[in-house]
Structures are given as C-alpha cells and as structure tokens.
Amino acid sequence: MPEPEGFTQRLAKEIRRDVPKDVAHLTDVQLLEATRTSYDFAAYELHITRIPTLVHWVKLDASCDGVLRRNPALVLKIRTAQAPSLAAEDMLSILLAQTNWSN
C-alpha cells in the first residue's frame, strides 16, 4: 500500500483539480482530512488493496462528504466479500452507471 501521508496529499490535489465545484466549500485542510479519512476507511476497514480501486473510492468518497463509507449496505457488501477490492470495484461501477443513466 502507498504511504498514506504523501498519497492522500496527491489525491486531495487531484480531487480539487478534477471536481472543484464538489469541494469548493472545503478548505485545503478540510479536503486533506476528508481524503485521509476516506483512505483510512477504504484501506484499513474495507481492506481495498487494489490501487486503482482505492484511488477511485477515495476520490468519490472524499468529494461527496463520505457518503460511500456512511452507506451501511455498501460497506457490509464489501466487508463480507471474499475479494473486497473486486466488490468495491463492482459497487463503484454500479454507482457510476446509475449516475450516467440519471443524467
């Protein structure tokens, strides 16, 4: 797993660059804290170990105020999966597909 401090700093910068409207209400410190919280939850609670999946999860969760980690059904599905990274990727794909269809 990447070293959390440097990794989350880079992710926070990418989030600010990629979705500025979604995080405009957050200071840089708040965004970094949200990014670190999302990273810690994904890596240590959900055991997501595939880096692209971890990045996708953290970016989405941090930019939407932790909605992924606060969803009990989503968390339970990933925690109980034999392959948490694969389950997380499946869930993220479903969320993305739903978002695309609703637009």
N, C-alpha and C positions, 0 to 999 in steps of 0.2 A: 504494500500500500504506500502511496505517496506520503511524504512528511506533511502532516496537516497544516502547519503554520504557513508555509510558502504556497502550498497547493490551494488553500482556501483564499489567500490573498489574490492569487491569479484568477481564481474563479469569480471572486467578487468584482474584480475589474472587468471580466468578460460579461458578467451579468449587467453591470452598469452600462457597458457599451452596447450589448445586444438588445436589452429591453429597458431603455431608460425611462419610459413612461410608467412601467410597472413598479419601479423602485425609486421614482422621483421624490417620494415622501420620506425616504430614508437617508440619513447622513451616511457618510462613508463608514464610520464606526459601526452604526447600526446594521448596515448591509454586511459588513465583515462578520459581525456577531451572528446574524441570521445565516450566513453562509457556513460558518463554523458549526453552528447548531445542527444545520441540515446534514453537513458532512459527518459529524459525530454520530448522529442518529442512524444514517444510512450505513456507515461503516461498522459501527460497534453494536448497534441494536438489531439492525436488519441483516447484517453480515453480507452486504453487497461488496463483492471483491473485484468485479469486472470494471476496469477503469472507465470505459465509455459510458457504461450504465450508471456508475457512481456520479460522473460528471453531469449526465442528463438529469438524474434525480436531484442532485444538489441545486443545479441551476433552476429547475422548475419549482422545487420546494421553497428555496430562499426567495425567489421572485414573487411567489404568491403567498407570502406570510405563513409558511409552514402548513399549508392545507394538506399536503400529502401525509406528513407524519402525524397529523391530528385525525386522520381518517381511520377509524378502528378496523373496518373491514379490509381495507387495503393493507394495513400493517399486519393484520392476522394472516392474510393470504401469503404475504412474503415471508413472514416469520416461520410459518409452518411448512413452507416449500422445501423439498429436498435440495433444490438449487435456487437459493434466494436471488442471485443475480439474474437468472433467467426469468424467474417470476416477476421481479421488478421490471425487467425489460418488457415483458408481456403487458404488465399493467400500464407502463408509460406509453406503450404503443396504442393501447386501447384508449387512453385519455387523449392522446394526440388525434386519433381517428375521430373520436367524438367531437373534439373541438373543430376539426376540419369540416365535418358534416354539418355542424350547427352554424358555421359561418356561411 
